[in-house]
Amino acid sequence: MLPLEHIKKLTQKSPILKEIIALKPVTWLNPNKKTITSTPNFAIDKHDMLEAAKLWERFAPFFQKAFPETKATNGKLESPLRKIPAMQNLLKREGGEFQGELFLKCDNALPIAGSIKARGGFYEVLHHAEELALKEGLLNRSDNYSVFSEQKFKDFFNQYEIGVGSTGNLGLSIGIISAKLGFKVNVYVSADAKKWKKDLLRSKGVNVIEFAGDFSEAINSGREQTKTNSKAYFVDDENSKHLFLGYTVGALRLAQQLEKAKIKVDAEHPLFVYSPCGVGGSPGGIAYGLKQIYGDNVHCFFVEPTNSPAVLTGLITEKKSEISVQDLGIDNKTEADGLAVGRPSKFATAISKHLISGIYTIEDEHLYTLLTKLLDTEDIFLEPSATAGLIGSQKIAATNYAKENNLNMQKATHIAWATGGDLVPESQRKAFYERGLQIKK
Ligand SMILES: *Cc1c(COP(=O)(O)O)cnc(C)c1O
């Protein structure tokens, strides 16, 4: 923890930090948001995003062959965009006015990984595998990539190792895809990682290494140990360009779905997207991509647990990844898997700083009640963290954001990005649901 004098200075400069430190739910609007024509040059550009989309296309034949569940979509990994009117009505009854229409982007149903990590995590491993195979002369970019499921490729990749630090979902996605390609995989998990996730990983042939500390400590150890092997590659959630690029493709896909559904996004029809945020990679990549497509007509908000507001404190203090929530005496204890992060991604935060409209925080108990209500109204199961975006519209309606930006909220489209859930075992689902029932809100 920082010296109290230091914290006092920070809270004097940004009074909202006092509420954040007191673990109160807050809504923060980003004073540093730039218009799309005034954003600085970032470490990536639109061309990189389009190239990332092409990599996914090259690998489609591999997915078809290696993961039969992707045959029906020709090896494309995508999730539905669903309108959730019953949930919207419930939110309206309980929380007051709800302008516009509410949709759920169901990444809980992404094939294989059952979470948004299938976008970033898979992408980074595929990118690495392609690079190795090209270098070795095993592959041309014009080949049919179903060759990646051949024994020759598996034997080749088996000389190499992949390491990743994770509280769960990232480890699952990296573990599953790496093991399938033939890599040796080490997943370094933090103390709060759930037992069922560790068991599932081990059942896929992944080496799970457990640490007593939190997420950052698991990452640090993983990074150090991976460095000692010259044939090992570390997927670094705290500073990864490739993870970020993988997530940007999610924005391209969403834009295609909106177009197909004839949902307009323009100056008259604003688009609001609410994304659960851990290190800020997945929500950042999606925000970056959406901004490339829709410019100032899309409004991207992140959601963090009250006890793990890593990106929020990084942006408010402008120290980005140079500060952790623990520095401010915040405990980083939340049951929202994937969001239990004390320090933001350096790569992602440098970009998000200029693009996002704001961040709100939410209490764990609220995540559980939302989980229960969504299952009751729409028959959709999400893991607790993935529900965080559902109250976005009402959170923003309570601020002067729409007025300041002169937005026609009657014609707004709200998308809560549901980031995970399908791999949660049945017994856990019941426990989550009942917990939500018991909390009276
Ligand atoms: C990882 C994860 C997030 C957040 O992604 P970051 O890149 O860490 O910000 C959100 N929800 C779920 C379910 C996740 O697993």
The ligand as an SDF file (V2000), in Angstrom:
LIG
                    3D

 15 15  0  0  0  0  0  0  0  0999 V2000
  -11.1800  -12.3360  -18.9260 C   0  0  0  0  0  0  0  0  0  0  0  0
  -12.5720  -12.0570  -18.7230 C   0  0  0  0  0  0  0  0  0  0  0  0
  -13.0590  -10.7530  -18.7600 C   0  0  0  0  0  0  0  0  0  0  0  0
  -12.2010   -9.5250  -18.9220 C   0  0  0  0  0  0  0  0  0  0  0  0
  -11.2160   -9.5450  -19.9220 O   0  0  0  0  0  0  0  0  0  0  0  0
   -9.8700   -8.7080  -19.7210 P   0  0  0  0  0  0  0  0  0  0  0  0
   -9.1370   -8.8390  -20.9920 O   0  0  0  0  0  0  0  0  0  0  0  0
   -9.1270   -9.3220  -18.5660 O   0  0  0  0  0  0  0  0  0  0  0  0
  -10.2660   -7.3120  -19.3710 O   0  0  0  0  0  0  0  0  0  0  0  0
  -14.4220  -10.5830  -18.5750 C   0  0  0  0  0  0  0  0  0  0  0  0
  -15.2470  -11.6160  -18.3470 N   0  0  0  0  0  0  0  0  0  0  0  0
  -14.8120  -12.8860  -18.3050 C   0  0  0  0  0  0  0  0  0  0  0  0
  -15.7900  -13.9800  -18.0630 C   0  0  0  0  0  0  0  0  0  0  0  0
  -13.4590  -13.1470  -18.4890 C   0  0  0  0  0  0  0  0  0  0  0  0
  -13.0330  -14.3980  -18.4230 O   0  0  0  0  0  0  0  0  0  0  0  0
  1  2  1  0
  2  3  1  0
  2 14  2  0
  3  4  1  0
  3 10  2  0
  4  5  1  0
  5  6  1  0
  6  7  2  0
  6  8  1  0
  6  9  1  0
 10 11  1  0
 11 12  2  0
 12 13  1  0
 12 14  1  0
 14 15  1  0
M  END
$$$$
